[in-house]
Amino acid sequence: MFKQRKNKTFNYKSRFSKEDQNDLGLEDNFDTEDFASKWQRQRGKNVQVKGALPVRTLILVLVLLLLCMYLLEKKYM
């Protein structure tokens, strides 16, 4: 009678899974060169998420709001 919704499915793959390390042939020793190479690989994969509004826009809105409040206060007082 009523159409049922299907559950959402996600293809989640962890960033540091054991399968990836085995595929790449990485070892579990923590040499400085090994750490640096891992860090260089992961550094390129970072994704930056944009905020809802830029900081400049928020400051501009705040200044305009304060200006309007000041003008309305002077007009009605």
C-alpha positions in Angstrom: 0.0 0.0 0.0 2.6 2.5 1.1 6.0 2.6 -0.5 8.7 1.8 2.2 12.0 3.7 2.2 15.2 1.8 1.8 17.9 2.2 4.3 20.8 4.3 3.2 24.0 2.4 2.4 27.5 3.8 2.6 30.8 2.6 1.0 33.0 3.3 3.9 36.7 2.6 3.6 38.9 3.5 6.5 41.9 5.6 5.8 44.4 3.4 7.6 43.1 -0.1 7.0 45.3 -3.1 7.2 44.4 -4.2 3.7 45.9 -1.0 2.2 49.1 -1.5 4.1 49.4 -5.1 2.8 48.7 -4.0 -0.7 51.3 -1.3 -0.6 53.9 -3.5 1.0 54.3 -1.2 4.0 56.0 -2.4 7.1 55.1 -1.6 10.7 58.5 -0.2 11.7 58.6 3.5 12.6 61.7 4.8 10.9 61.9 8.5 10.3 62.0 8.1 6.5 59.1 5.7 6.6 57.1 8.1 8.8 57.9 11.0 6.5 56.9 9.1 3.4 53.6 8.1 4.9 53.0 11.6 6.0 53.7 13.0 2.5 51.3 10.5 1.0 48.5 11.3 3.4 49.1 15.1 3.2 48.0 15.1 -0.4 44.7 13.3 0.4 43.4 15.9 2.8 40.1 17.4 1.7 39.3 20.9 2.9 35.7 21.5 3.8 34.3 25.0 3.2 32.4 26.7 6.0 28.9 27.9 5.6 29.9 31.6 5.2 33.4 33.1 4.9 34.7 35.1 7.9 34.7 38.4 5.9 31.0 38.0 5.2 30.2 37.3 8.8 32.2 40.4 9.9 30.4 42.5 7.3 27.0 41.3 8.4 27.9 42.1 12.0 29.1 45.6 11.2 25.9 46.3 9.2 23.8 44.9 12.0 25.5 47.2 14.6 25.1 50.2 12.3 21.4 49.5 11.8 20.9 49.1 15.6 22.7 52.4 16.2 20.7 54.3 13.6 17.4 52.9 14.9 18.3 53.8 18.5 19.1 57.4 17.5 15.9 57.7 15.5 13.5 56.4 18.2 15.2 57.8 21.3 
